[in-house]
Amino acid sequence: MNAKNNGMSTRMKANAQKRVVLLGGGHAHVEVVRRLGRLALSAQITLVSPSRYAPYSGMLPGYIAGEYAFEDFNIDLQALCQRSGIAFREGLATGLDPDAYRVQLEDGSWLDYDILSST
C-alpha cells in the first residue's frame, strides 16, 4: 500500500501546475514575461520586483536630455504582467530556502517555486 501511495503522489506531482518565480524586473525577465505570455502556458508564473517600473537603460540619456518622459523609458511591469497573464508582486526577496523550493519576500510571505530565475 505504501508503494501505491508513493506512486500516486509522484503522478499527482508530475501533473501539477509548475510554479515559476522570476526575481527582478530586468531586461531578461521582461523578455521572458513577454514570451511566456504569448505561449499561454499552464504554469503559474510570478514576477517579483522591488519596483513596478523598470527603466530601459538605452533611453536614459534621452530622458536626462529631456527628450523622453518618465513613461517613455520606463516599463510598467505590473501592466506587462497583466497583459501577459502573469502575476506581479512588488517587493524584495529577502530569503531563500532552496531545500524547500521557496523564496521569502520582505513582507514575510513565502513564494513556493519549481523553477526560480534571478537576474
Buried (B, 14 or more C-beta within 10 A) or exposed (E): EEEEEEEEEEEEEEEEEEBBBBBBBBBEBBEBBEEBBEEEBEBBBBBBBEEBBBBBEEBEEEBEEEEBEEEEBBBBBBEBBEEBBBBBBBBBBEEBEEEEBBBBBEEEEEBEBBEBBBE
